[in-house]
Amino acid sequence: MALAVDDYVTRVTTTPTIIDRPDPVVWSRADDPEIQRFAEFGYVQRQGALDAGRVDACLEEVHRIGADSTMATYPRVIREAGSDAVRSIFDVHILSEVVQEAVEYSGAIELAREILGSDVYVHQSRLNYKPGFAGGAFYWHSDFETWHAEDGMPRPRACSASLALTRNEVYNGPLMIMPGTQKYFVQCAGETPEAYYEESLVSTAPTIGVPSEGHIAELYRSHGLDVLTGGAGSMTMFDCNTLHASGGNISPVPRANVFVVFNSVENELASPFAGTPRRPDFLARR
C-alpha cells in the first residue's frame, strides 16, 4: 500500500511544525460514551480488565523469560543500558501463551476493533518493565511518528493497550499523556540513521523521532498532562498518535505493563517513509 502524497512528513531537515491530523481518531460510527471519550482525549481506562490470577500468571511468565539464560543475547529482550535489568521484552504475546490468553480475556481486541472500525492484527507487543530503583525513562514521543517513518505505517489507524501487571503509581514511572494531542501530528527533525532502532530501544534521551522541547512545551500549555495510574489488572487504551512518555522509576515499587499494538488490517505497512531498511519483525509485524 502506498500513498500518492505523504500527509505525515517527518524527520525533516527544515524547521518541524505541528499540523492538524487529516484522519479520524475513531474510524467507526460508534456512539458509545467510552469511544467518544477516546476520540476526545486520545485514551480510555478500564479497571479490572485482568483478574488477580491472570496478573500473577503473567508476572511469573515475565520473570521466567527475563531470567532464561538462553535469551541472554536474544534481540527481543532489551536490558537497561549498563545493567542486567530487563527494560523491554518484545513479542511477549508470542513468547508466552499465558500472556496471549490474558490479552484475549482483557477485552482489548474487541475495543481496538471498535475504535479502528475493522479487524485488527498485532503490529507489536512488548513488556515494559521498570524495576525498583533502576527503571529508565521513556521520552516524549508519538508512536505513529516512529511507525510511519521507520516501519511504513501509512495512517494513524492503530492503538495500544497497556495492561498493568503491577500497581501504576505516580511515583514509579507511570504513563503520562497529553490529552487531545492525538488530533495533531508533530513533525520531528533529523535524518534517520540506518539501524537506529538498536540505539533507540535503550536510550532514555533519544535525539531522533522526538518532538522539539518547544513543541512539547507548547502542547503542554494548551492540553495539559494526565498521569495514568491504576491497580494491577487495569487497562489503558490509547491512540497511536497521542503524545506520551514515562519517567524513570527510582522508587522501590516495580512497574510492569504489557503493551499490545493493534493495527487495522486496512492499514497495511508500506516501505518506511524515512527511506531506511525495514526494522525487524518483532518491532513491526507485517
C-alpha positions in Angstrom: 0.0 0.0 0.0 1.5 3.4 -1.0 0.3 6.9 -0.6 0.4 9.3 -3.6 1.1 12.1 -1.1 2.6 11.7 2.4 0.3 13.6 4.8 2.6 12.9 7.7 6.0 14.1 6.5 8.6 13.9 9.3 12.3 13.5 10.0 12.7 16.9 8.2 15.8 18.9 7.5 13.8 22.1 7.8 12.1 23.5 10.9 9.5 21.0 12.1 5.9 22.1 12.5 2.7 20.9 14.1 -0.1 20.0 11.6 -3.7 19.1 12.0 -4.3 15.4 11.7 -6.2 14.8 8.4 -7.5 11.3 9.5 -10.1 10.5 12.2 -9.2 9.2 15.6 -12.2 6.8 15.8 -12.8 5.0 12.5 -16.3 3.6 13.3 -19.6 5.2 13.9 -19.9 4.0 17.4 -21.9 6.3 19.8 -20.6 4.5 22.9 -19.6 7.2 25.5 -16.3 5.3 26.1 -15.5 5.6 22.4 -16.4 9.2 22.4 -14.1 9.9 25.3 -11.3 8.1 23.4 -11.9 10.4 20.4 -11.7 13.5 22.6 -8.9 12.7 24.9 -6.9 10.0 23.0 -7.2 7.3 25.6 -9.6 5.5 27.9 -9.0 3.4 31.0 -10.7 0.3 32.4 -10.2 -1.1 35.9 -10.3 -4.9 36.4 -9.6 -5.9 32.8 -7.5 -8.8 34.2 -8.2 -10.8 37.3 -5.6 -11.4 40.0 -4.9 -14.9 38.8 -4.1 -13.8 35.3 -2.0 -11.0 36.6 0.1 -13.3 38.7 0.5 -15.8 35.9 1.7 -13.1 33.5 4.2 -11.9 36.1 5.6 -15.4 36.5 6.0 -15.6 32.7 7.8 -12.2 32.7 10.2 -13.4 35.3 10.7 -16.7 33.5 11.5 -15.1 30.2 13.8 -12.4 31.8 15.8 -15.0 33.7 16.1 -17.5 30.9 19.9 -17.8 30.2 19.2 -18.9 26.6 17.8 -15.4 26.0 20.9 -13.6 27.2 21.7 -12.3 23.7 18.1 -12.6 22.4 17.3 -9.4 20.4 13.8 -9.4 21.7 14.9 -8.9 25.3 16.2 -5.4 25.9 18.0 -4.5 29.1 18.7 -1.2 30.7 21.9 0.4 29.5 24.8 -0.8 31.6 22.6 -3.2 33.6 21.2 -6.7 33.6 17.7 -5.2 34.4 15.1 -6.0 31.8 13.7 -2.9 30.1 11.5 -4.5 27.4 10.6 -7.9 26.1 9.2 -7.8 22.6 6.9 -10.4 21.0 5.7 -11.2 24.5 2.4 -12.5 23.3 4.2 -14.9 21.0 6.8 -15.9 23.7 4.0 -16.7 26.2 0.7 -18.3 25.7 -0.3 -17.1 29.2 0.2 -13.5 28.1 -1.7 -14.1 24.8 -4.7 -15.6 26.7 -4.6 -12.6 29.1 -4.8 -10.2 26.2 -7.8 -12.1 24.7 -9.5 -12.1 28.1 -9.0 -8.3 28.7 -11.4 -7.1 26.0 -8.6 -5.2 24.3 -9.1 -6.8 20.9 -12.8 -6.0 20.8 -12.2 -2.4 21.9 -9.5 -1.9 19.3 -11.8 -3.3 16.6 -14.5 -0.8 17.6 -12.1 2.2 17.6 -10.4 1.3 14.3 -13.6 0.2 12.5 -12.1 -3.0 11.1 -10.5 -6.3 12.1 -7.0 -5.9 13.6 -3.7 -7.7 13.9 -0.9 -7.3 16.4 1.7 -4.9 15.0 3.9 -5.2 18.0 3.8 -6.5 21.6 6.1 -5.9 24.4 6.6 -6.0 28.2 7.9 -2.7 29.6 9.4 -3.4 33.0 10.7 -0.7 35.3 12.3 -2.5 38.3 12.5 -0.6 41.6 15.5 1.8 41.8 16.6 1.0 38.2 13.7 1.7 35.7 14.7 4.0 32.9 12.5 6.8 31.4 10.8 6.7 28.0 10.9 10.2 26.5 8.1 12.2 24.9 7.1 10.8 21.5 4.2 9.8 19.2 4.3 6.1 18.4 2.8 6.7 15.0 5.7 9.1 14.1 8.1 6.2 14.5 5.9 3.6 12.9 5.3 5.8 9.9 8.9 6.9 9.4 10.7 3.6 10.3 8.0 0.9 9.5 5.9 2.4 6.7 2.6 2.6 8.6 0.6 4.8 6.2 -2.1 6.2 8.5 -2.6 6.6 12.3 -5.2 3.8 12.3 -3.7 1.9 15.3 -4.0 1.9 19.0 -2.1 0.4 22.0 -3.5 -1.4 25.0 -1.4 -1.1 28.2 -2.2 -3.9 30.7 -0.9 -3.3 34.2 0.7 -6.3 35.9 1.7 -4.1 38.9 0.3 -1.0 40.5 1.0 2.1 38.4 1.5 4.9 40.9 2.5 8.5 40.4 6.0 7.7 41.8 7.0 4.5 39.9 7.2 5.7 36.3 3.6 5.6 35.1 2.4 6.5 31.6 1.9 10.3 31.1 -0.3 11.5 28.2 -1.1 14.9 26.8 -4.8 14.5 26.2 -6.1 15.8 22.9 -2.7 15.7 21.2 -3.8 12.8 19.0 -5.6 15.4 16.9 -2.2 16.8 15.7 0.9 15.4 14.0 4.1 16.7 15.4 6.9 16.7 12.9 10.4 15.6 14.1 13.7 16.9 12.8 16.8 14.9 11.7 17.7 12.2 9.2 17.2 8.7 10.5 20.5 6.6 10.6 20.4 3.0 9.5 19.7 0.5 12.3 18.9 3.5 14.6 16.3 1.3 16.3 19.1 -0.5 18.2 20.1 2.7 20.0 16.5 3.9 20.4 15.4 0.8 22.3 17.7 1.5 25.2 18.0 5.3 25.1 16.2 7.4 27.7 17.1 10.6 25.8 16.8 9.9 22.1 17.7 12.6 19.6 15.7 11.2 16.5 12.0 10.8 16.3 11.2 13.0 19.2 9.4 16.4 19.2 11.3 19.6 20.0 11.2 20.9 23.5 9.5 23.9 22.2 6.7 21.9 20.7 6.4 19.7 23.9 6.0 22.9 26.0 3.5 24.4 23.6 1.3 21.3 23.6 1.6 21.1 27.4 0.4 24.7 27.8 -2.6 24.0 25.5 -3.5 20.4 26.5 -2.1 19.8 30.0 -0.8 16.4 31.2 -2.6 13.4 32.6 -0.7 10.9 34.8 -2.3 7.5 34.3 -2.3 5.5 37.5 -4.3 2.3 38.2 -4.2 -1.0 40.0 -2.8 -4.3 38.8 -5.1 -5.7 36.1 -6.2 -2.2 34.8 -6.0 -1.4 31.1 -5.4 1.8 29.2 -6.1 2.0 25.5 -4.5 5.0 23.8 -4.3 6.3 20.2 -1.1 5.7 18.3 -0.6 9.4 17.7 -1.1 10.7 21.2 2.0 12.4 22.7 3.1 10.3 25.7 6.1 9.5 27.9 7.0 8.0 31.3 9.6 9.0 33.9 12.2 6.8 35.4 11.5 4.7 38.5 13.7 5.4 41.5 11.1 4.2 43.9 11.3 0.7 45.5 8.0 -0.3 43.8 8.4 -2.0 40.4 6.2 -1.3 37.4 5.4 -3.9 34.7 3.0 -3.3 31.9 2.2 -5.4 28.8 1.7 -3.3 25.7 -0.1 -4.7 22.7 -0.3 -2.6 19.5 -3.3 -3.2 17.3 -3.2 -2.1 13.6 -6.1 -2.1 11.2 -5.9 -4.8 8.6 -6.8 -2.0 6.2 -3.6 -0.1 7.2 -1.0 -2.4 5.7 2.6 -1.4 6.1 4.5 0.0 3.1 8.2 0.8 2.8 9.5 3.0 5.6 8.8 6.7 4.9 12.2 7.7 6.2 13.8 5.7 3.4 15.6 3.3 5.8 15.6 -0.5 5.7 12.7 -2.3 7.4 13.0 -2.9 11.1 12.9 -6.5 12.4 9.6 -8.3 12.6 9.5 -8.2 16.4 9.2 -4.4 16.1 6.8 -4.3 13.1 4.9 -7.3 12.1 3.5 -7.3 8.6 
